[in-house]
Amino acid sequence: MVCKRCDTTLLPSITSTHRIKSMPVTTIITTCKVCKAKKRFAFHDKDYVLFNDKAAIHDEQNDTREPSLDSNTC
């Protein structure tokens, strides 16, 4: 990750600190040690799957690709 305020690469324990807070929603708070900027990441759904990790998306993309051209069919 990169700090949006000072463009420093955020490395855990070197250039940033990470805290887990159990607020109404579990939140990870990342603090930049250079400029002291804070970024919050909230976790709402434990069963959330990233768009790119969904199997149905990969199947659709594989079906819609154009067939490759053979070098012998010119």
HTML snippet that shows the backbone in 3Dmol.js (N, CA, C, O; Angstrom):
<script src="https://3Dmol.org/build/3Dmol-min.js"></script>
<div id="view" style="width:600px;height:400px;position:relative"></div>
<script>
const pdb = `
ATOM      1  N   MET A   1       0.841  -1.175   0.000  1.00  0.00           N
ATOM      2  CA  MET A   1       0.000   0.000   0.000  1.00  0.00           C
ATOM      3  C   MET A   1       0.885   1.237   0.000  1.00  0.00           C
ATOM      4  O   MET A   1       2.054   1.195   0.384  1.00  0.00           O
ATOM      5  N   VAL A   2       0.297   2.326  -0.437  1.00  0.00           N
ATOM      6  CA  VAL A   2       0.991   3.610  -0.487  1.00  0.00           C
ATOM      7  C   VAL A   2       0.136   4.640   0.240  1.00  0.00           C
ATOM      8  O   VAL A   2      -1.084   4.672   0.076  1.00  0.00           O
ATOM      9  N   CYS A   3       0.774   5.471   1.036  1.00  0.00           N
ATOM     10  CA  CYS A   3       0.073   6.545   1.733  1.00  0.00           C
ATOM     11  C   CYS A   3      -0.396   7.568   0.704  1.00  0.00           C
ATOM     12  O   CYS A   3       0.395   8.036  -0.115  1.00  0.00           O
ATOM     13  N   LYS A   4      -1.670   7.913   0.744  1.00  0.00           N
ATOM     14  CA  LYS A   4      -2.218   8.885  -0.208  1.00  0.00           C
ATOM     15  C   LYS A   4      -1.779  10.307   0.100  1.00  0.00           C
ATOM     16  O   LYS A   4      -1.854  11.181  -0.764  1.00  0.00           O
ATOM     17  N   ARG A   5      -1.329  10.543   1.305  1.00  0.00           N
ATOM     18  CA  ARG A   5      -0.956  11.900   1.700  1.00  0.00           C
ATOM     19  C   ARG A   5       0.502  12.229   1.373  1.00  0.00           C
ATOM     20  O   ARG A   5       0.798  13.321   0.888  1.00  0.00           O
ATOM     21  N   CYS A   6       1.423  11.276   1.640  1.00  0.00           N
ATOM     22  CA  CYS A   6       2.849  11.574   1.429  1.00  0.00           C
ATOM     23  C   CYS A   6       3.528  10.619   0.446  1.00  0.00           C
ATOM     24  O   CYS A   6       4.736  10.723   0.236  1.00  0.00           O
ATOM     25  N   ASP A   7       2.787   9.700  -0.158  1.00  0.00           N
ATOM     26  CA  ASP A   7       3.290   8.745  -1.158  1.00  0.00           C
ATOM     27  C   ASP A   7       4.389   7.821  -0.635  1.00  0.00           C
ATOM     28  O   ASP A   7       5.227   7.364  -1.412  1.00  0.00           O
ATOM     29  N   THR A   8       4.398   7.544   0.649  1.00  0.00           N
ATOM     30  CA  THR A   8       5.357   6.617   1.235  1.00  0.00           C
ATOM     31  C   THR A   8       4.810   5.200   1.127  1.00  0.00           C
ATOM     32  O   THR A   8       3.619   4.978   1.342  1.00  0.00           O
ATOM     33  N   THR A   9       5.665   4.248   0.796  1.00  0.00           N
ATOM     34  CA  THR A   9       5.250   2.849   0.789  1.00  0.00           C
ATOM     35  C   THR A   9       5.011   2.414   2.227  1.00  0.00           C
ATOM     36  O   THR A   9       5.883   2.575   3.081  1.00  0.00           O
ATOM     37  N   LEU A  10       3.834   1.864   2.496  1.00  0.00           N
ATOM     38  CA  LEU A  10       3.465   1.488   3.858  1.00  0.00           C
ATOM     39  C   LEU A  10       3.865   0.043   4.125  1.00  0.00           C
ATOM     40  O   LEU A  10       3.215  -0.891   3.655  1.00  0.00           O
ATOM     41  N   LEU A  11       4.932  -0.126   4.878  1.00  0.00           N
ATOM     42  CA  LEU A  11       5.414  -1.438   5.278  1.00  0.00           C
ATOM     43  C   LEU A  11       5.103  -1.624   6.756  1.00  0.00           C
ATOM     44  O   LEU A  11       5.470  -0.778   7.572  1.00  0.00           O
ATOM     45  N   PRO A  12       4.433  -2.719   7.118  1.00  0.00           N
ATOM     46  CA  PRO A  12       4.077  -2.934   8.517  1.00  0.00           C
ATOM     47  C   PRO A  12       5.297  -2.889   9.436  1.00  0.00           C
ATOM     48  O   PRO A  12       6.319  -3.513   9.151  1.00  0.00           O
ATOM     49  N   SER A  13       5.183  -2.159  10.522  1.00  0.00           N
ATOM     50  CA  SER A  13       6.202  -1.992  11.568  1.00  0.00           C
ATOM     51  C   SER A  13       7.408  -1.169  11.136  1.00  0.00           C
ATOM     52  O   SER A  13       8.249  -0.848  11.976  1.00  0.00           O
ATOM     53  N   ILE A  14       7.524  -0.818   9.873  1.00  0.00           N
ATOM     54  CA  ILE A  14       8.652  -0.006   9.419  1.00  0.00           C
ATOM     55  C   ILE A  14       8.174   1.413   9.134  1.00  0.00           C
ATOM     56  O   ILE A  14       8.667   2.366   9.738  1.00  0.00           O
ATOM     57  N   THR A  15       7.225   1.559   8.227  1.00  0.00           N
ATOM     58  CA  THR A  15       6.704   2.885   7.895  1.00  0.00           C
ATOM     59  C   THR A  15       5.238   3.042   8.276  1.00  0.00           C
ATOM     60  O   THR A  15       4.655   4.102   8.046  1.00  0.00           O
ATOM     61  N   SER A  16       4.627   2.000   8.857  1.00  0.00           N
ATOM     62  CA  SER A  16       3.220   2.114   9.254  1.00  0.00           C
ATOM     63  C   SER A  16       2.931   1.212  10.441  1.00  0.00           C
ATOM     64  O   SER A  16       3.665   0.265  10.725  1.00  0.00           O
ATOM     65  N   THR A  17       1.845   1.532  11.123  1.00  0.00           N
ATOM     66  CA  THR A  17       1.349   0.675  12.198  1.00  0.00           C
ATOM     67  C   THR A  17      -0.058   0.238  11.828  1.00  0.00           C
ATOM     68  O   THR A  17      -0.775   0.949  11.124  1.00  0.00           O
ATOM     69  N   HIS A  18      -0.446  -0.932  12.306  1.00  0.00           N
ATOM     70  CA  HIS A  18      -1.769  -1.476  12.025  1.00  0.00           C
ATOM     71  C   HIS A  18      -2.426  -1.841  13.344  1.00  0.00           C
ATOM     72  O   HIS A  18      -1.834  -2.536  14.170  1.00  0.00           O
ATOM     73  N   ARG A  19      -3.641  -1.373  13.539  1.00  0.00           N
ATOM     74  CA  ARG A  19      -4.410  -1.658  14.745  1.00  0.00           C
ATOM     75  C   ARG A  19      -5.758  -2.231  14.332  1.00  0.00           C
ATOM     76  O   ARG A  19      -6.353  -1.799  13.345  1.00  0.00           O
ATOM     77  N   ILE A  20      -6.231  -3.205  15.096  1.00  0.00           N
ATOM     78  CA  ILE A  20      -7.554  -3.779  14.869  1.00  0.00           C
ATOM     79  C   ILE A  20      -8.458  -3.278  15.977  1.00  0.00           C
ATOM     80  O   ILE A  20      -8.171  -3.473  17.159  1.00  0.00           O
ATOM     81  N   LYS A  21      -9.550  -2.635  15.598  1.00  0.00           N
ATOM     82  CA  LYS A  21     -10.524  -2.111  16.560  1.00  0.00           C
ATOM     83  C   LYS A  21     -11.826  -2.874  16.393  1.00  0.00           C
ATOM     84  O   LYS A  21     -12.279  -3.109  15.273  1.00  0.00           O
ATOM     85  N   SER A  22     -12.424  -3.260  17.509  1.00  0.00           N
ATOM     86  CA  SER A  22     -13.722  -3.914  17.484  1.00  0.00           C
ATOM     87  C   SER A  22     -14.787  -2.882  17.792  1.00  0.00           C
ATOM     88  O   SER A  22     -15.354  -2.865  18.885  1.00  0.00           O
ATOM     89  N   MET A  23     -15.050  -2.042  16.846  1.00  0.00           N
ATOM     90  CA  MET A  23     -16.118  -1.048  16.962  1.00  0.00           C
ATOM     91  C   MET A  23     -17.417  -1.773  16.636  1.00  0.00           C
ATOM     92  O   MET A  23     -17.443  -3.003  16.680  1.00  0.00           O
ATOM     93  N   PRO A  24     -18.481  -1.073  16.316  1.00  0.00           N
ATOM     94  CA  PRO A  24     -19.663  -1.803  15.853  1.00  0.00           C
ATOM     95  C   PRO A  24     -19.333  -2.705  14.659  1.00  0.00           C
ATOM     96  O   PRO A  24     -19.967  -3.741  14.458  1.00  0.00           O
ATOM     97  N   VAL A  25     -18.330  -2.296  13.872  1.00  0.00           N
ATOM     98  CA  VAL A  25     -17.840  -3.105  12.759  1.00  0.00           C
ATOM     99  C   VAL A  25     -16.337  -3.264  12.966  1.00  0.00           C
ATOM    100  O   VAL A  25     -15.656  -2.293  13.299  1.00  0.00           O
ATOM    101  N   THR A  26     -15.812  -4.466  12.776  1.00  0.00           N
ATOM    102  CA  THR A  26     -14.376  -4.681  12.922  1.00  0.00           C
ATOM    103  C   THR A  26     -13.638  -3.838  11.897  1.00  0.00           C
ATOM    104  O   THR A  26     -13.969  -3.864  10.712  1.00  0.00           O
ATOM    105  N   THR A  27     -12.634  -3.087  12.352  1.00  0.00           N
ATOM    106  CA  THR A  27     -11.932  -2.130  11.504  1.00  0.00           C
ATOM    107  C   THR A  27     -10.429  -2.265  11.697  1.00  0.00           C
ATOM    108  O   THR A  27      -9.955  -2.400  12.825  1.00  0.00           O
ATOM    109  N   ILE A  28      -9.674  -2.227  10.591  1.00  0.00           N
ATOM    110  CA  ILE A  28      -8.218  -2.155  10.656  1.00  0.00           C
ATOM    111  C   ILE A  28      -7.831  -0.714  10.385  1.00  0.00           C
ATOM    112  O   ILE A  28      -8.220  -0.141   9.367  1.00  0.00           O
ATOM    113  N   ILE A  29      -7.061  -0.128  11.297  1.00  0.00           N
ATOM    114  CA  ILE A  29      -6.613   1.252  11.146  1.00  0.00           C
ATOM    115  C   ILE A  29      -5.121   1.228  10.831  1.00  0.00           C
ATOM    116  O   ILE A  29      -4.318   0.762  11.640  1.00  0.00           O
ATOM    117  N   THR A  30      -4.755   1.726   9.660  1.00  0.00           N
ATOM    118  CA  THR A  30      -3.362   1.812   9.240  1.00  0.00           C
ATOM    119  C   THR A  30      -2.918   3.252   9.405  1.00  0.00           C
ATOM    120  O   THR A  30      -3.555   4.165   8.880  1.00  0.00           O
ATOM    121  N   THR A  31      -1.814   3.464  10.142  1.00  0.00           N
ATOM    122  CA  THR A  31      -1.290   4.807  10.385  1.00  0.00           C
ATOM    123  C   THR A  31       0.095   4.923   9.768  1.00  0.00           C
ATOM    124  O   THR A  31       0.971   4.101  10.037  1.00  0.00           O
ATOM    125  N   CYS A  32       0.292   5.943   8.944  1.00  0.00           N
ATOM    126  CA  CYS A  32       1.593   6.229   8.344  1.00  0.00           C
ATOM    127  C   CYS A  32       2.482   6.847   9.419  1.00  0.00           C
ATOM    128  O   CYS A  32       2.069   7.795  10.087  1.00  0.00           O
ATOM    129  N   LYS A  33       3.695   6.326   9.595  1.00  0.00           N
ATOM    130  CA  LYS A  33       4.614   6.864  10.605  1.00  0.00           C
ATOM    131  C   LYS A  33       5.299   8.144  10.136  1.00  0.00           C
ATOM    132  O   LYS A  33       5.866   8.869  10.953  1.00  0.00           O
ATOM    133  N   VAL A  34       5.259   8.432   8.841  1.00  0.00           N
ATOM    134  CA  VAL A  34       5.917   9.622   8.303  1.00  0.00           C
ATOM    135  C   VAL A  34       5.038  10.849   8.501  1.00  0.00           C
ATOM    136  O   VAL A  34       5.483  11.844   9.074  1.00  0.00           O
ATOM    137  N   CYS A  35       3.782  10.789   8.027  1.00  0.00           N
ATOM    138  CA  CYS A  35       2.909  11.969   8.080  1.00  0.00           C
ATOM    139  C   CYS A  35       1.749  11.815   9.064  1.00  0.00           C
ATOM    140  O   CYS A  35       0.960  12.744   9.236  1.00  0.00           O
ATOM    141  N   LYS A  36       1.637  10.654   9.708  1.00  0.00           N
ATOM    142  CA  LYS A  36       0.594  10.371  10.709  1.00  0.00           C
ATOM    143  C   LYS A  36      -0.818  10.293  10.118  1.00  0.00           C
ATOM    144  O   LYS A  36      -1.798  10.410  10.854  1.00  0.00           O
ATOM    145  N   ALA A  37      -0.931  10.098   8.811  1.00  0.00           N
ATOM    146  CA  ALA A  37      -2.248   9.942   8.188  1.00  0.00           C
ATOM    147  C   ALA A  37      -2.816   8.575   8.557  1.00  0.00           C
ATOM    148  O   ALA A  37      -2.069   7.605   8.693  1.00  0.00           O
ATOM    149  N   LYS A  38      -4.138   8.497   8.719  1.00  0.00           N
ATOM    150  CA  LYS A  38      -4.796   7.250   9.088  1.00  0.00           C
ATOM    151  C   LYS A  38      -5.755   6.824   7.991  1.00  0.00           C
ATOM    152  O   LYS A  38      -6.435   7.650   7.382  1.00  0.00           O
ATOM    153  N   LYS A  39      -5.798   5.526   7.750  1.00  0.00           N
ATOM    154  CA  LYS A  39      -6.721   4.949   6.779  1.00  0.00           C
ATOM    155  C   LYS A  39      -7.451   3.816   7.462  1.00  0.00           C
ATOM    156  O   LYS A  39      -6.826   2.978   8.113  1.00  0.00           O
ATOM    157  N   ARG A  40      -8.782   3.774   7.323  1.00  0.00           N
ATOM    158  CA  ARG A  40      -9.598   2.762   7.967  1.00  0.00           C
ATOM    159  C   ARG A  40     -10.157   1.797   6.928  1.00  0.00           C
ATOM    160  O   ARG A  40     -10.638   2.210   5.873  1.00  0.00           O
ATOM    161  N   PHE A  41     -10.085   0.500   7.245  1.00  0.00           N
ATOM    162  CA  PHE A  41     -10.653  -0.546   6.406  1.00  0.00           C
ATOM    163  C   PHE A  41     -11.638  -1.322   7.262  1.00  0.00           C
ATOM    164  O   PHE A  41     -11.241  -1.974   8.228  1.00  0.00           O
ATOM    165  N   ALA A  42     -12.913  -1.259   6.920  1.00  0.00           N
ATOM    166  CA  ALA A  42     -13.959  -1.929   7.691  1.00  0.00           C
ATOM    167  C   ALA A  42     -14.306  -3.273   7.045  1.00  0.00           C
ATOM    168  O   ALA A  42     -14.282  -3.422   5.824  1.00  0.00           O
ATOM    169  N   PHE A  43     -14.625  -4.237   7.900  1.00  0.00           N
ATOM    170  CA  PHE A  43     -15.022  -5.559   7.438  1.00  0.00           C
ATOM    171  C   PHE A  43     -16.476  -5.786   7.815  1.00  0.00           C
ATOM    172  O   PHE A  43     -16.799  -5.952   8.991  1.00  0.00           O
ATOM    173  N   HIS A  44     -17.355  -5.794   6.816  1.00  0.00           N
ATOM    174  CA  HIS A  44     -18.781  -5.972   7.062  1.00  0.00           C
ATOM    175  C   HIS A  44     -19.203  -7.425   6.869  1.00  0.00           C
ATOM    176  O   HIS A  44     -19.905  -7.989   7.709  1.00  0.00           O
ATOM    177  N   ASP A  45     -18.777  -8.024   5.769  1.00  0.00           N
ATOM    178  CA  ASP A  45     -19.240  -9.351   5.391  1.00  0.00           C
ATOM    179  C   ASP A  45     -18.064 -10.322   5.407  1.00  0.00           C
ATOM    180  O   ASP A  45     -17.130 -10.175   4.618  1.00  0.00           O
ATOM    181  N   LYS A  46     -18.101 -11.304   6.290  1.00  0.00           N
ATOM    182  CA  LYS A  46     -16.999 -12.263   6.391  1.00  0.00           C
ATOM    183  C   LYS A  46     -16.952 -13.215   5.199  1.00  0.00           C
ATOM    184  O   LYS A  46     -15.895 -13.771   4.901  1.00  0.00           O
ATOM    185  N   ASP A  47     -18.079 -13.412   4.514  1.00  0.00           N
ATOM    186  CA  ASP A  47     -18.136 -14.336   3.385  1.00  0.00           C
ATOM    187  C   ASP A  47     -17.949 -13.633   2.050  1.00  0.00           C
ATOM    188  O   ASP A  47     -18.234 -14.219   1.006  1.00  0.00           O
ATOM    189  N   TYR A  48     -17.478 -12.394   2.059  1.00  0.00           N
ATOM    190  CA  TYR A  48     -17.302 -11.621   0.834  1.00  0.00           C
ATOM    191  C   TYR A  48     -16.228 -12.256  -0.047  1.00  0.00           C
ATOM    192  O   TYR A  48     -15.168 -12.660   0.433  1.00  0.00           O
ATOM    193  N   VAL A  49     -16.525 -12.336  -1.347  1.00  0.00           N
ATOM    194  CA  VAL A  49     -15.584 -12.878  -2.321  1.00  0.00           C
ATOM    195  C   VAL A  49     -15.269 -11.775  -3.318  1.00  0.00           C
ATOM    196  O   VAL A  49     -16.177 -11.127  -3.837  1.00  0.00           O
ATOM    197  N   LEU A  50     -13.988 -11.559  -3.589  1.00  0.00           N
ATOM    198  CA  LEU A  50     -13.599 -10.548  -4.558  1.00  0.00           C
ATOM    199  C   LEU A  50     -14.160 -10.873  -5.930  1.00  0.00           C
ATOM    200  O   LEU A  50     -14.353 -12.042  -6.264  1.00  0.00           O
ATOM    201  N   PHE A  51     -14.424  -9.843  -6.726  1.00  0.00           N
ATOM    202  CA  PHE A  51     -14.990 -10.015  -8.054  1.00  0.00           C
ATOM    203  C   PHE A  51     -14.111 -10.928  -8.903  1.00  0.00           C
ATOM    204  O   PHE A  51     -14.624 -11.795  -9.610  1.00  0.00           O
ATOM    205  N   ASN A  52     -12.804 -10.745  -8.842  1.00  0.00           N
ATOM    206  CA  ASN A  52     -11.893 -11.549  -9.659  1.00  0.00           C
ATOM    207  C   ASN A  52     -11.799 -12.993  -9.197  1.00  0.00           C
ATOM    208  O   ASN A  52     -11.364 -13.852  -9.963  1.00  0.00           O
ATOM    209  N   ASP A  53     -12.193 -13.280  -7.971  1.00  0.00           N
ATOM    210  CA  ASP A  53     -12.111 -14.637  -7.444  1.00  0.00           C
ATOM    211  C   ASP A  53     -13.374 -15.454  -7.692  1.00  0.00           C
ATOM    212  O   ASP A  53     -13.402 -16.645  -7.380  1.00  0.00           O
ATOM    213  N   LYS A  54     -14.401 -14.854  -8.236  1.00  0.00           N
ATOM    214  CA  LYS A  54     -15.643 -15.572  -8.495  1.00  0.00           C
ATOM    215  C   LYS A  54     -15.460 -16.492  -9.696  1.00  0.00           C
ATOM    216  O   LYS A  54     -15.000 -16.055 -10.751  1.00  0.00           O
ATOM    217  N   ALA A  55     -15.818 -17.765  -9.539  1.00  0.00           N
ATOM    218  CA  ALA A  55     -15.627 -18.758 -10.596  1.00  0.00           C
ATOM    219  C   ALA A  55     -16.509 -18.467 -11.804  1.00  0.00           C
ATOM    220  O   ALA A  55     -16.082 -18.699 -12.935  1.00  0.00           O
ATOM    221  N   ALA A  56     -17.713 -17.972 -11.603  1.00  0.00           N
ATOM    222  CA  ALA A  56     -18.622 -17.708 -12.719  1.00  0.00           C
ATOM    223  C   ALA A  56     -18.060 -16.651 -13.658  1.00  0.00           C
ATOM    224  O   ALA A  56     -18.270 -16.736 -14.868  1.00  0.00           O
ATOM    225  N   ILE A  57     -17.364 -15.676 -13.140  1.00  0.00           N
ATOM    226  CA  ILE A  57     -16.781 -14.622 -13.964  1.00  0.00           C
ATOM    227  C   ILE A  57     -15.700 -15.200 -14.860  1.00  0.00           C
ATOM    228  O   ILE A  57     -15.627 -14.851 -16.039  1.00  0.00           O
ATOM    229  N   HIS A  58     -14.860 -16.078 -14.327  1.00  0.00           N
ATOM    230  CA  HIS A  58     -13.789 -16.676 -15.117  1.00  0.00           C
ATOM    231  C   HIS A  58     -14.358 -17.563 -16.219  1.00  0.00           C
ATOM    232  O   HIS A  58     -13.814 -17.600 -17.323  1.00  0.00           O
ATOM    233  N   ASP A  59     -15.453 -18.280 -15.933  1.00  0.00           N
ATOM    234  CA  ASP A  59     -16.071 -19.135 -16.941  1.00  0.00           C
ATOM    235  C   ASP A  59     -16.628 -18.305 -18.089  1.00  0.00           C
ATOM    236  O   ASP A  59     -16.477 -18.678 -19.253  1.00  0.00           O
ATOM    237  N   GLU A  60     -17.272 -17.178 -17.772  1.00  0.00           N
ATOM    238  CA  GLU A  60     -17.826 -16.315 -18.816  1.00  0.00           C
ATOM    239  C   GLU A  60     -16.729 -15.712 -19.675  1.00  0.00           C
ATOM    240  O   GLU A  60     -16.880 -15.617 -20.893  1.00  0.00           O
ATOM    241  N   GLN A  61     -15.629 -15.303 -19.061  1.00  0.00           N
ATOM    242  CA  GLN A  61     -14.537 -14.701 -19.818  1.00  0.00           C
ATOM    243  C   GLN A  61     -13.890 -15.716 -20.742  1.00  0.00           C
ATOM    244  O   GLN A  61     -13.494 -15.366 -21.854  1.00  0.00           O
ATOM    245  N   ASN A  62     -13.773 -16.955 -20.313  1.00  0.00           N
ATOM    246  CA  ASN A  62     -13.176 -17.985 -21.153  1.00  0.00           C
ATOM    247  C   ASN A  62     -14.075 -18.333 -22.327  1.00  0.00           C
ATOM    248  O   ASN A  62     -13.575 -18.659 -23.404  1.00  0.00           O
ATOM    249  N   ASP A  63     -15.395 -18.273 -22.148  1.00  0.00           N
ATOM    250  CA  ASP A  63     -16.331 -18.596 -23.221  1.00  0.00           C
ATOM    251  C   ASP A  63     -16.400 -17.504 -24.273  1.00  0.00           C
ATOM    252  O   ASP A  63     -16.662 -17.802 -25.438  1.00  0.00           O
ATOM    253  N   THR A  64     -16.175 -16.251 -23.906  1.00  0.00           N
ATOM    254  CA  THR A  64     -16.345 -15.143 -24.844  1.00  0.00           C
ATOM    255  C   THR A  64     -15.074 -14.773 -25.589  1.00  0.00           C
ATOM    256  O   THR A  64     -15.109 -13.885 -26.440  1.00  0.00           O
ATOM    257  N   ARG A  65     -13.976 -15.411 -25.305  1.00  0.00           N
ATOM    258  CA  ARG A  65     -12.733 -15.085 -26.001  1.00  0.00           C
ATOM    259  C   ARG A  65     -12.788 -15.580 -27.436  1.00  0.00           C
ATOM    260  O   ARG A  65     -13.379 -16.618 -27.734  1.00  0.00           O
ATOM    261  N   GLU A  66     -12.165 -14.823 -28.305  1.00  0.00           N
ATOM    262  CA  GLU A  66     -12.122 -15.215 -29.702  1.00  0.00           C
ATOM    263  C   GLU A  66     -11.142 -16.363 -29.871  1.00  0.00           C
ATOM    264  O   GLU A  66     -10.111 -16.406 -29.199  1.00  0.00           O
ATOM    265  N   PRO A  67     -11.458 -17.299 -30.770  1.00  0.00           N
ATOM    266  CA  PRO A  67     -10.529 -18.405 -30.992  1.00  0.00           C
ATOM    267  C   PRO A  67      -9.233 -17.890 -31.612  1.00  0.00           C
ATOM    268  O   PRO A  67      -9.242 -16.946 -32.402  1.00  0.00           O
ATOM    269  N   SER A  68      -8.133 -18.517 -31.250  1.00  0.00           N
ATOM    270  CA  SER A  68      -6.847 -18.087 -31.790  1.00  0.00           C
ATOM    271  C   SER A  68      -6.720 -18.540 -33.239  1.00  0.00           C
ATOM    272  O   SER A  68      -7.237 -19.590 -33.621  1.00  0.00           O
ATOM    273  N   LEU A  69      -6.037 -17.752 -34.025  1.00  0.00           N
ATOM    274  CA  LEU A  69      -5.846 -18.059 -35.434  1.00  0.00           C
ATOM    275  C   LEU A  69      -4.627 -18.951 -35.605  1.00  0.00           C
ATOM    276  O   LEU A  69      -3.573 -18.705 -35.018  1.00  0.00           O
ATOM    277  N   ASP A  70      -4.786 -19.991 -36.418  1.00  0.00           N
ATOM    278  CA  ASP A  70      -3.651 -20.860 -36.720  1.00  0.00           C
ATOM    279  C   ASP A  70      -2.790 -20.202 -37.780  1.00  0.00           C
ATOM    280  O   ASP A  70      -3.300 -19.449 -38.609  1.00  0.00           O
ATOM    281  N   SER A  71      -1.517 -20.470 -37.767  1.00  0.00           N
ATOM    282  CA  SER A  71      -0.621 -19.886 -38.766  1.00  0.00           C
ATOM    283  C   SER A  71      -0.817 -20.521 -40.135  1.00  0.00           C
ATOM    284  O   SER A  71      -0.366 -19.961 -41.134  1.00  0.00           O
ATOM    285  N   ASN A  72      -1.481 -21.681 -40.213  1.00  0.00           N
ATOM    286  CA  ASN A  72      -1.693 -22.377 -41.484  1.00  0.00           C
ATOM    287  C   ASN A  72      -2.959 -21.933 -42.200  1.00  0.00           C
ATOM    288  O   ASN A  72      -3.162 -22.331 -43.347  1.00  0.00           O
ATOM    289  N   THR A  73      -3.808 -21.142 -41.597  1.00  0.00           N
ATOM    290  CA  THR A  73      -5.103 -20.782 -42.187  1.00  0.00           C
ATOM    291  C   THR A  73      -5.107 -19.383 -42.772  1.00  0.00           C
ATOM    292  O   THR A  73      -6.092 -18.667 -42.595  1.00  0.00           O
ATOM    293  N   CYS A  74      -4.081 -18.965 -43.445  1.00  0.00           N
ATOM    294  CA  CYS A  74      -4.044 -17.623 -44.024  1.00  0.00           C
ATOM    295  C   CYS A  74      -4.556 -17.594 -45.410  1.00  0.00           C
ATOM    296  O   CYS A  74      -4.588 -16.533 -46.034  1.00  0.00           O
TER     297      CYS A  74
END
`;
const viewer = $3Dmol.createViewer("view");
viewer.addModel(pdb, "pdb");
viewer.setStyle({}, {cartoon: {color: "spectrum"}});
viewer.zoomTo();
viewer.render();
</script>
